[in-house]
Amino acid sequence: MTEAESKEYVAKFEEKVKTDLLDFLKRKGAIDARIPECPDVEEKWSMIARSYMPDGVREFQQYPVVSLGWMMFVGMAMAFWWDKDWEANASRTDYYESLRDLRGYDNMDEAVVEEVLGYKDEAAEKITDLVAECASRVYGLLSHEHIEPGTQTALGCYVACLHQLYLAGMAMELNALGYHMTPLQGASLN
């Protein structure tokens, strides 16, 4: 596969992951039909991805669902920080590391859910289960692509999965915080 073909393949795959993930989250009631946008959080993706890759790639071999799902928790934490005080958080460069270092990589899910987002008991379990379902779905999509491991295309598809999980986590948390993208009554949608 040429570099151009690989990029096209990855782009199509990422769109497939996005559609599947968002449709699933809409059915679960975790996001609205209109997905909120948050350019401040979206623009931090590249920096976060670079920080996450050494841990994520290392863990993917034995724990692929964890490697994917943890990025969804990062997206949720980013949306929370944006809502809480973006002025104080916008210039940080240690988003991923600060989350990982709360309790270590293996317990990052609990750290984000409990310490950052403040979910407890049943609510914490519910959100953790939903992220696990999302990560499992995405891993299933990735597995069914039958991409040769270790190739540029495989890496591109893995990063595409992480990107969509990050954005979905952001959208879920924005929704939970009360950001609902609904048209204004009487406003034209054109």
PyRosetta script that sets phi, psi and omega in degrees:
from pyrosetta import init, pose_from_sequence

init()
pose = pose_from_sequence("MTEAESKEYVAKFEEKVKTDLLDFLKRKGAIDARIPECPDVEEKWSMIARSYMPDGVREFQQYPVVSLGWMMFVGMAMAFWWDKDWEANASRTDYYESLRDLRGYDNMDEAVVEEVLGYKDEAAEKITDLVAECASRVYGLLSHEHIEPGTQTALGCYVACLHQLYLAGMAMELNALGYHMTPLQGASLN")
pose.set_psi(1, 130.6)
pose.set_omega(1, 178.8)
pose.set_phi(2, -72.9)
pose.set_psi(2, 168.2)
pose.set_omega(2, 178.7)
pose.set_phi(3, -61.4)
pose.set_psi(3, -41.5)
pose.set_omega(3, 179.5)
pose.set_phi(4, -65.0)
pose.set_psi(4, -42.2)
pose.set_omega(4, 178.3)
pose.set_phi(5, -64.0)
pose.set_psi(5, -40.0)
pose.set_omega(5, 178.7)
pose.set_phi(6, -62.7)
pose.set_psi(6, -44.4)
pose.set_omega(6, 179.3)
pose.set_phi(7, -62.4)
pose.set_psi(7, -41.2)
pose.set_omega(7, 178.9)
pose.set_phi(8, -65.6)
pose.set_psi(8, -42.4)
pose.set_omega(8, 178.9)
pose.set_phi(9, -60.5)
pose.set_psi(9, -46.3)
pose.set_omega(9, -179.2)
pose.set_phi(10, -64.1)
pose.set_psi(10, -41.7)
pose.set_omega(10, 179.8)
pose.set_phi(11, -62.4)
pose.set_psi(11, -42.6)
pose.set_omega(11, 178.0)
pose.set_phi(12, -66.1)
pose.set_psi(12, -41.1)
pose.set_omega(12, 178.7)
pose.set_phi(13, -63.5)
pose.set_psi(13, -42.5)
pose.set_omega(13, 179.8)
pose.set_phi(14, -61.7)
pose.set_psi(14, -39.3)
pose.set_omega(14, 177.8)
pose.set_phi(15, -64.0)
pose.set_psi(15, -39.0)
pose.set_omega(15, 177.8)
pose.set_phi(16, -62.7)
pose.set_psi(16, -44.1)
pose.set_omega(16, 178.6)
pose.set_phi(17, -63.7)
pose.set_psi(17, -45.4)
pose.set_omega(17, -179.7)
pose.set_phi(18, -57.9)
pose.set_psi(18, -50.5)
pose.set_omega(18, -178.3)
pose.set_phi(19, -60.1)
pose.set_psi(19, -48.1)
pose.set_omega(19, -179.1)
pose.set_phi(20, -61.7)
pose.set_psi(20, -46.3)
pose.set_omega(20, -176.6)
pose.set_phi(21, -65.1)
pose.set_psi(21, -47.0)
pose.set_omega(21, -178.4)
pose.set_phi(22, -68.3)
pose.set_psi(22, -39.3)
pose.set_omega(22, 176.6)
pose.set_phi(23, -61.3)
pose.set_psi(23, -42.8)
pose.set_omega(23, 179.1)
pose.set_phi(24, -62.3)
pose.set_psi(24, -46.6)
pose.set_omega(24, -178.9)
pose.set_phi(25, -66.7)
pose.set_psi(25, -33.0)
pose.set_omega(25, 175.2)
pose.set_phi(26, -65.3)
pose.set_psi(26, -44.7)
pose.set_omega(26, 178.6)
pose.set_phi(27, -61.5)
pose.set_psi(27, -33.1)
pose.set_omega(27, 180.0)
pose.set_phi(28, -80.9)
pose.set_psi(28, -8.8)
pose.set_omega(28, -179.4)
pose.set_phi(29, 77.7)
pose.set_psi(29, 16.7)
pose.set_omega(29, -178.5)
pose.set_phi(30, -85.3)
pose.set_psi(30, -19.0)
pose.set_omega(30, 175.8)
pose.set_phi(31, -140.5)
pose.set_psi(31, 160.4)
pose.set_omega(31, 177.0)
pose.set_phi(32, -84.8)
pose.set_psi(32, 171.4)
pose.set_omega(32, 178.3)
pose.set_phi(33, -61.8)
pose.set_psi(33, -35.5)
pose.set_omega(33, 177.2)
pose.set_phi(34, -99.0)
pose.set_psi(34, 118.2)
pose.set_omega(34, -174.6)
pose.set_phi(35, -79.9)
pose.set_psi(35, 130.2)
pose.set_omega(35, 177.6)
pose.set_phi(36, -69.1)
pose.set_psi(36, 146.6)
pose.set_omega(36, 176.5)
pose.set_phi(37, -108.8)
pose.set_psi(37, 145.3)
pose.set_omega(37, 178.5)
pose.set_phi(38, -145.3)
pose.set_psi(38, 81.9)
pose.set_omega(38, -176.5)
pose.set_phi(39, -55.0)
pose.set_psi(39, -33.1)
pose.set_omega(39, 179.0)
pose.set_phi(40, -59.2)
pose.set_psi(40, -43.7)
pose.set_omega(40, 179.9)
pose.set_phi(41, -76.5)
pose.set_psi(41, -40.7)
pose.set_omega(41, -179.7)
pose.set_phi(42, -59.7)
pose.set_psi(42, -37.7)
pose.set_omega(42, -177.0)
pose.set_phi(43, -70.8)
pose.set_psi(43, -13.3)
pose.set_omega(43, 177.9)
pose.set_phi(44, -85.1)
pose.set_psi(44, -6.3)
pose.set_omega(44, -175.5)
pose.set_phi(45, -54.0)
pose.set_psi(45, -50.4)
pose.set_omega(45, -175.3)
pose.set_phi(46, -59.6)
pose.set_psi(46, -43.8)
pose.set_omega(46, 179.3)
pose.set_phi(47, -64.2)
pose.set_psi(47, -43.1)
pose.set_omega(47, -179.8)
pose.set_phi(48, -66.2)
pose.set_psi(48, -43.3)
pose.set_omega(48, 179.9)
pose.set_phi(49, -59.8)
pose.set_psi(49, -44.4)
pose.set_omega(49, 178.7)
pose.set_phi(50, -60.5)
pose.set_psi(50, -40.1)
pose.set_omega(50, 179.6)
pose.set_phi(51, -69.0)
pose.set_psi(51, -36.7)
pose.set_omega(51, -174.8)
pose.set_phi(52, -78.4)
pose.set_psi(52, -31.1)
pose.set_omega(52, -171.1)
pose.set_phi(53, -52.3)
pose.set_psi(53, -46.2)
pose.set_omega(53, -179.5)
pose.set_phi(54, -57.5)
pose.set_psi(54, -42.8)
pose.set_omega(54, 179.2)
pose.set_phi(55, -73.6)
pose.set_psi(55, -45.8)
pose.set_omega(55, -176.5)
pose.set_phi(56, -61.9)
pose.set_psi(56, -45.8)
pose.set_omega(56, -179.6)
pose.set_phi(57, -66.1)
pose.set_psi(57, -42.7)
pose.set_omega(57, 179.6)
pose.set_phi(58, -59.6)
pose.set_psi(58, -42.3)
pose.set_omega(58, -176.5)
pose.set_phi(59, -80.0)
pose.set_psi(59, -20.6)
pose.set_omega(59, -174.4)
pose.set_phi(60, -59.0)
pose.set_psi(60, -38.9)
pose.set_omega(60, -176.1)
pose.set_phi(61, -56.6)
pose.set_psi(61, -47.3)
pose.set_omega(61, -177.7)
pose.set_phi(62, -97.1)
pose.set_psi(62, -27.6)
pose.set_omega(62, -175.3)
pose.set_phi(63, -133.7)
pose.set_psi(63, 66.5)
pose.set_omega(63, -174.5)
pose.set_phi(64, -62.1)
pose.set_psi(64, -38.2)
pose.set_omega(64, -178.6)
pose.set_phi(65, -67.6)
pose.set_psi(65, -37.7)
pose.set_omega(65, 176.1)
pose.set_phi(66, -66.1)
pose.set_psi(66, -46.6)
pose.set_omega(66, -179.4)
pose.set_phi(67, -56.9)
pose.set_psi(67, -37.1)
pose.set_omega(67, 177.9)
pose.set_phi(68, -79.5)
pose.set_psi(68, -48.3)
pose.set_omega(68, -174.4)
pose.set_phi(69, -63.5)
pose.set_psi(69, -33.7)
pose.set_omega(69, -178.4)
pose.set_phi(70, -59.3)
pose.set_psi(70, -31.2)
pose.set_omega(70, -179.8)
pose.set_phi(71, -68.8)
pose.set_psi(71, -28.1)
pose.set_omega(71, 176.5)
pose.set_phi(72, -66.6)
pose.set_psi(72, -39.5)
pose.set_omega(72, 176.1)
pose.set_phi(73, -63.7)
pose.set_psi(73, -36.7)
pose.set_omega(73, 177.7)
pose.set_phi(74, -62.6)
pose.set_psi(74, -44.7)
pose.set_omega(74, 177.5)
pose.set_phi(75, -59.9)
pose.set_psi(75, -38.8)
pose.set_omega(75, 177.9)
pose.set_phi(76, -65.0)
pose.set_psi(76, -44.9)
pose.set_omega(76, -179.7)
pose.set_phi(77, -63.4)
pose.set_psi(77, -39.7)
pose.set_omega(77, 179.8)
pose.set_phi(78, -62.6)
pose.set_psi(78, -42.8)
pose.set_omega(78, 178.2)
pose.set_phi(79, -64.1)
pose.set_psi(79, -38.5)
pose.set_omega(79, 178.3)
pose.set_phi(80, -63.3)
pose.set_psi(80, -46.2)
pose.set_omega(80, 179.5)
pose.set_phi(81, -64.5)
pose.set_psi(81, -36.2)
pose.set_omega(81, 178.0)
pose.set_phi(82, -61.8)
pose.set_psi(82, -45.2)
pose.set_omega(82, -178.6)
pose.set_phi(83, -70.0)
pose.set_psi(83, -38.7)
pose.set_omega(83, -175.2)
pose.set_phi(84, -68.6)
pose.set_psi(84, -52.9)
pose.set_omega(84, -177.7)
pose.set_phi(85, -169.6)
pose.set_psi(85, 80.1)
pose.set_omega(85, -176.1)
pose.set_phi(86, -66.7)
pose.set_psi(86, -31.5)
pose.set_omega(86, 178.8)
pose.set_phi(87, -57.3)
pose.set_psi(87, -40.6)
pose.set_omega(87, 179.7)
pose.set_phi(88, -77.3)
pose.set_psi(88, -26.9)
pose.set_omega(88, -173.6)
pose.set_phi(89, -100.7)
pose.set_psi(89, -16.8)
pose.set_omega(89, -172.3)
pose.set_phi(90, -62.4)
pose.set_psi(90, -32.9)
pose.set_omega(90, -175.0)
pose.set_phi(91, -91.6)
pose.set_psi(91, -0.5)
pose.set_omega(91, 178.7)
pose.set_phi(92, -63.9)
pose.set_psi(92, 155.1)
pose.set_omega(92, 175.6)
pose.set_phi(93, -125.7)
pose.set_psi(93, 3.8)
pose.set_omega(93, -174.3)
pose.set_phi(94, -116.1)
pose.set_psi(94, 32.1)
pose.set_omega(94, -175.8)
pose.set_phi(95, -53.3)
pose.set_psi(95, -59.3)
pose.set_omega(95, -177.7)
pose.set_phi(96, -61.9)
pose.set_psi(96, -47.6)
pose.set_omega(96, -176.8)
pose.set_phi(97, -60.3)
pose.set_psi(97, -39.1)
pose.set_omega(97, -179.1)
pose.set_phi(98, -66.0)
pose.set_psi(98, -36.6)
pose.set_omega(98, 177.5)
pose.set_phi(99, -70.0)
pose.set_psi(99, -45.9)
pose.set_omega(99, -179.9)
pose.set_phi(100, -60.8)
pose.set_psi(100, -40.3)
pose.set_omega(100, -173.4)
pose.set_phi(101, -79.2)
pose.set_psi(101, -7.0)
pose.set_omega(101, 176.1)
pose.set_phi(102, -60.3)
pose.set_psi(102, -47.2)
pose.set_omega(102, -179.2)
pose.set_phi(103, -139.9)
pose.set_psi(103, 8.0)
pose.set_omega(103, -177.4)
pose.set_phi(104, 93.2)
pose.set_psi(104, 160.7)
pose.set_omega(104, -176.6)
pose.set_phi(105, -56.1)
pose.set_psi(105, -46.1)
pose.set_omega(105, -174.9)
pose.set_phi(106, -61.2)
pose.set_psi(106, -27.4)
pose.set_omega(106, -177.3)
pose.set_phi(107, -113.0)
pose.set_psi(107, 21.9)
pose.set_omega(107, -177.2)
pose.set_phi(108, -64.1)
pose.set_psi(108, -32.0)
pose.set_omega(108, 178.4)
pose.set_phi(109, -60.3)
pose.set_psi(109, -49.7)
pose.set_omega(109, 179.9)
pose.set_phi(110, -64.4)
pose.set_psi(110, -39.2)
pose.set_omega(110, -179.3)
pose.set_phi(111, -62.6)
pose.set_psi(111, -46.0)
pose.set_omega(111, -179.4)
pose.set_phi(112, -66.8)
pose.set_psi(112, -48.9)
pose.set_omega(112, -176.1)
pose.set_phi(113, -62.1)
pose.set_psi(113, -46.3)
pose.set_omega(113, -174.1)
pose.set_phi(114, -88.3)
pose.set_psi(114, -48.7)
pose.set_omega(114, -172.5)
pose.set_phi(115, -84.3)
pose.set_psi(115, -34.3)
pose.set_omega(115, -178.5)
pose.set_phi(116, -92.4)
pose.set_psi(116, -54.8)
pose.set_omega(116, -174.9)
pose.set_phi(117, -82.4)
pose.set_psi(117, -22.5)
pose.set_omega(117, 176.5)
pose.set_phi(118, 79.9)
pose.set_psi(118, 17.8)
pose.set_omega(118, 175.9)
pose.set_phi(119, -75.1)
pose.set_psi(119, 144.3)
pose.set_omega(119, 179.1)
pose.set_phi(120, -131.6)
pose.set_psi(120, 157.9)
pose.set_omega(120, 171.1)
pose.set_phi(121, 45.9)
pose.set_psi(121, -120.9)
pose.set_omega(121, -174.8)
pose.set_phi(122, -62.8)
pose.set_psi(122, -38.7)
pose.set_omega(122, 178.9)
pose.set_phi(123, -64.1)
pose.set_psi(123, -40.8)
pose.set_omega(123, 178.3)
pose.set_phi(124, -64.5)
pose.set_psi(124, -42.2)
pose.set_omega(124, -179.9)
pose.set_phi(125, -65.4)
pose.set_psi(125, -41.1)
pose.set_omega(125, -178.9)
pose.set_phi(126, -63.0)
pose.set_psi(126, -46.1)
pose.set_omega(126, -178.1)
pose.set_phi(127, -69.5)
pose.set_psi(127, -37.8)
pose.set_omega(127, 177.9)
pose.set_phi(128, -64.2)
pose.set_psi(128, -41.8)
pose.set_omega(128, 178.3)
pose.set_phi(129, -65.0)
pose.set_psi(129, -39.4)
pose.set_omega(129, 180.0)
pose.set_phi(130, -65.6)
pose.set_psi(130, -42.0)
pose.set_omega(130, 177.1)
pose.set_phi(131, -63.3)
pose.set_psi(131, -41.1)
pose.set_omega(131, 178.5)
pose.set_phi(132, -62.0)
pose.set_psi(132, -40.8)
pose.set_omega(132, 177.4)
pose.set_phi(133, -62.6)
pose.set_psi(133, -43.8)
pose.set_omega(133, 179.7)
pose.set_phi(134, -62.4)
pose.set_psi(134, -47.3)
pose.set_omega(134, -179.5)
pose.set_phi(135, -63.3)
pose.set_psi(135, -38.3)
pose.set_omega(135, 177.5)
pose.set_phi(136, -64.8)
pose.set_psi(136, -41.7)
pose.set_omega(136, 177.6)
pose.set_phi(137, -60.5)
pose.set_psi(137, -47.6)
pose.set_omega(137, -177.9)
pose.set_phi(138, -64.8)
pose.set_psi(138, -40.5)
pose.set_omega(138, 177.0)
pose.set_phi(139, -62.5)
pose.set_psi(139, -38.9)
pose.set_omega(139, 176.8)
pose.set_phi(140, -60.6)
pose.set_psi(140, -43.6)
pose.set_omega(140, 177.5)
pose.set_phi(141, -62.4)
pose.set_psi(141, -43.9)
pose.set_omega(141, 179.7)
pose.set_phi(142, -63.4)
pose.set_psi(142, -44.2)
pose.set_omega(142, -179.2)
pose.set_phi(143, -62.4)
pose.set_psi(143, -37.2)
pose.set_omega(143, -177.5)
pose.set_phi(144, -75.9)
pose.set_psi(144, -5.3)
pose.set_omega(144, 176.6)
pose.set_phi(145, -78.7)
pose.set_psi(145, -21.2)
pose.set_omega(145, 179.3)
pose.set_phi(146, 52.2)
pose.set_psi(146, 49.4)
pose.set_omega(146, 179.4)
pose.set_phi(147, -85.4)
pose.set_psi(147, 140.6)
pose.set_omega(147, 179.2)
pose.set_phi(148, -65.1)
pose.set_psi(148, 121.0)
pose.set_omega(148, 179.9)
pose.set_phi(149, -59.7)
pose.set_psi(149, 148.8)
pose.set_omega(149, 176.2)
pose.set_phi(150, 82.4)
pose.set_psi(150, 0.9)
pose.set_omega(150, 179.6)
pose.set_phi(151, -92.2)
pose.set_psi(151, 165.1)
pose.set_omega(151, 176.4)
pose.set_phi(152, -62.1)
pose.set_psi(152, -35.8)
pose.set_omega(152, 179.1)
pose.set_phi(153, -66.3)
pose.set_psi(153, -41.1)
pose.set_omega(153, 178.5)
pose.set_phi(154, -62.4)
pose.set_psi(154, -45.0)
pose.set_omega(154, 178.1)
pose.set_phi(155, -63.2)
pose.set_psi(155, -43.1)
pose.set_omega(155, 179.0)
pose.set_phi(156, -60.4)
pose.set_psi(156, -41.6)
pose.set_omega(156, 179.0)
pose.set_phi(157, -68.7)
pose.set_psi(157, -37.3)
pose.set_omega(157, 176.0)
pose.set_phi(158, -62.1)
pose.set_psi(158, -46.6)
pose.set_omega(158, 179.4)
pose.set_phi(159, -64.1)
pose.set_psi(159, -37.8)
pose.set_omega(159, 177.5)
pose.set_phi(160, -61.6)
pose.set_psi(160, -41.3)
pose.set_omega(160, 177.0)
pose.set_phi(161, -61.6)
pose.set_psi(161, -47.8)
pose.set_omega(161, 179.7)
pose.set_phi(162, -59.9)
pose.set_psi(162, -43.0)
pose.set_omega(162, -178.5)
pose.set_phi(163, -60.2)
pose.set_psi(163, -47.3)
pose.set_omega(163, -178.9)
pose.set_phi(164, -69.0)
pose.set_psi(164, -34.0)
pose.set_omega(164, 176.0)
pose.set_phi(165, -68.0)
pose.set_psi(165, -38.9)
pose.set_omega(165, 176.0)
pose.set_phi(166, -59.5)
pose.set_psi(166, -49.5)
pose.set_omega(166, -179.0)
pose.set_phi(167, -65.9)
pose.set_psi(167, -37.7)
pose.set_omega(167, 178.0)
pose.set_phi(168, -66.6)
pose.set_psi(168, -40.4)
pose.set_omega(168, 176.4)
pose.set_phi(169, -61.7)
pose.set_psi(169, -42.2)
pose.set_omega(169, 177.1)
pose.set_phi(170, -59.9)
pose.set_psi(170, -47.9)
pose.set_omega(170, -178.7)
pose.set_phi(171, -63.3)
pose.set_psi(171, -41.4)
pose.set_omega(171, 178.5)
pose.set_phi(172, -61.0)
pose.set_psi(172, -45.4)
pose.set_omega(172, -177.9)
pose.set_phi(173, -69.8)
pose.set_psi(173, -40.0)
pose.set_omega(173, 176.3)
pose.set_phi(174, -59.3)
pose.set_psi(174, -40.8)
pose.set_omega(174, 177.3)
pose.set_phi(175, -62.7)
pose.set_psi(175, -45.6)
pose.set_omega(175, 179.7)
pose.set_phi(176, -63.3)
pose.set_psi(176, -29.4)
pose.set_omega(176, 179.3)
pose.set_phi(177, -82.5)
pose.set_psi(177, -3.1)
pose.set_omega(177, 176.1)
pose.set_phi(178, 101.3)
pose.set_psi(178, 9.2)
pose.set_omega(178, 177.4)
pose.set_phi(179, -86.4)
pose.set_psi(179, 105.0)
pose.set_omega(179, -179.4)
pose.set_phi(180, -118.8)
pose.set_psi(180, 125.5)
pose.set_omega(180, -177.5)
pose.set_phi(181, -89.4)
pose.set_psi(181, 89.3)
pose.set_omega(181, 179.5)
pose.set_phi(182, -120.0)
pose.set_psi(182, 145.1)
pose.set_omega(182, 179.1)
pose.set_phi(183, -66.8)
pose.set_psi(183, 145.7)
pose.set_omega(183, 175.4)
pose.set_phi(184, -69.8)
pose.set_psi(184, 141.0)
pose.set_omega(184, -179.6)
pose.set_phi(185, -59.7)
pose.set_psi(185, 128.0)
pose.set_omega(185, 179.0)
pose.set_phi(186, 83.4)
pose.set_psi(186, -6.4)
pose.set_omega(186, -179.0)
pose.set_phi(187, -81.9)
pose.set_psi(187, 144.8)
pose.set_omega(187, 177.1)
pose.set_phi(188, -78.5)
pose.set_psi(188, 141.3)
pose.set_omega(188, 178.4)
pose.set_phi(189, -89.7)
pose.set_psi(189, 2.0)
pose.set_omega(189, -178.6)
pose.set_phi(190, -83.5)
pose.dump_pdb("model.pdb")
